[in-house]
Amino acid sequence: MEKEKTMKKNDWLLLFVILLTAALIFFIRYFVGDEHPGYVTVRVGGEITETYDLSEDQTVKINEGTNVMKIEDKTVNMIDANCPDKLCVHQKPISKNNESIICLPNNVVVQIVSQDESELDAVTN
């Protein structure tokens, strides 16, 4: 005799519980923000010179005005630099843990320190 291959009531209930759990995890992960978004460290010559809170919007002059960074909406962007190539100014704004903006000519490193994970999930060599 051939058995019938249909989903029973308990199978549907199990599927519903799994989907509901996945949806709940998704909403918690992506729509509930941290109470404290983290901070920005500024290094000049390898030494940490300043730290700034990511939750406070502000414009900051770094290294006696050689670089200017802007903290806005929990992101950091380098908006001006007196270096010739201005690569740091053309980088995208940073907002995740361990992301950084580096200005080699002025020896400035701006880095995010927070509990948010970077979008990268692996390191390649």
C-alpha positions in Angstrom: 0.0 0.0 0.0 1.2 3.4 -0.9 1.3 6.0 1.9 -0.1 9.4 1.3 2.5 12.2 1.3 0.6 15.2 2.8 1.4 17.5 5.6 -0.5 16.9 8.8 -1.7 19.5 11.3 1.5 19.1 13.5 3.7 19.6 10.4 2.0 22.9 9.6 2.3 24.0 13.2 6.0 23.2 13.3 6.6 25.1 10.1 4.6 28.1 11.4 6.7 28.2 14.7 10.0 28.0 12.8 9.0 30.9 10.4 7.7 32.9 13.3 11.0 32.4 15.2 13.0 33.4 12.2 10.9 36.6 11.6 11.3 37.5 15.3 15.1 37.1 15.2 15.2 39.2 12.0 13.2 42.1 13.5 15.2 42.1 16.7 18.5 42.0 14.8 17.7 44.7 12.3 15.2 47.0 13.8 16.1 47.3 17.5 19.1 49.6 17.8 21.8 49.7 20.4 21.3 52.1 23.3 24.9 53.3 22.8 26.2 53.2 19.2 29.8 53.4 20.2 32.6 56.0 19.7 35.2 57.2 17.3 38.9 57.1 18.1 41.3 59.5 16.3 45.0 58.5 16.1 47.7 60.9 15.0 51.1 59.3 14.6 49.9 56.1 16.1 48.8 57.7 19.4 45.1 58.1 20.3 44.5 61.8 20.6 40.8 62.0 20.9 37.6 59.9 21.2 34.1 61.1 20.2 30.7 59.7 20.9 28.9 58.6 17.7 25.5 59.7 19.1 26.6 63.4 19.1 26.5 65.1 15.7 29.6 67.4 15.3 32.3 68.6 13.1 35.9 68.1 14.4 39.2 69.5 13.3 42.0 66.9 13.6 45.7 67.4 13.9 45.6 71.2 14.1 43.2 71.4 11.2 45.0 69.2 8.7 41.9 67.0 8.5 38.2 67.7 9.3 35.8 64.9 10.1 32.0 65.1 10.5 30.0 62.8 12.8 26.4 62.7 11.7 23.6 60.2 12.2 26.0 57.7 13.9 28.3 57.8 10.8 31.8 59.4 10.4 33.0 61.0 7.2 36.2 62.9 6.4 35.0 66.1 4.8 38.3 67.9 4.3 42.1 67.3 4.3 45.1 69.3 3.2 46.9 66.3 1.7 47.5 66.3 -2.1 45.5 63.1 -3.1 42.5 63.5 -0.7 41.8 59.8 -0.7 40.5 59.9 2.8 37.9 62.5 1.8 36.7 60.2 -1.0 36.2 57.2 1.2 32.6 56.2 2.1 31.3 57.2 5.5 32.0 54.6 8.2 29.6 53.3 10.9 30.4 49.7 11.9 32.9 48.3 14.3 36.6 48.5 13.2 35.9 50.4 10.0 38.4 53.1 9.5 39.4 56.1 7.4 43.1 56.6 7.0 45.0 59.6 5.8 48.6 58.5 5.2 50.2 61.9 4.3 48.9 63.4 7.6 49.3 60.2 9.6 45.7 60.2 10.8 43.5 57.2 11.5 39.9 57.5 12.4 38.3 54.2 13.6 34.9 53.1 14.9 34.7 51.2 18.1 31.2 49.7 18.8 29.2 46.5 19.3 27.9 46.5 15.7 29.6 44.0 13.5 31.2 44.9 10.2 29.4 43.8 7.0 32.4 41.7 6.1 32.1 38.2 7.2 35.5 36.8 6.2 39.0 37.9 5.6 40.7 37.0 2.4 44.4 36.9 1.7 
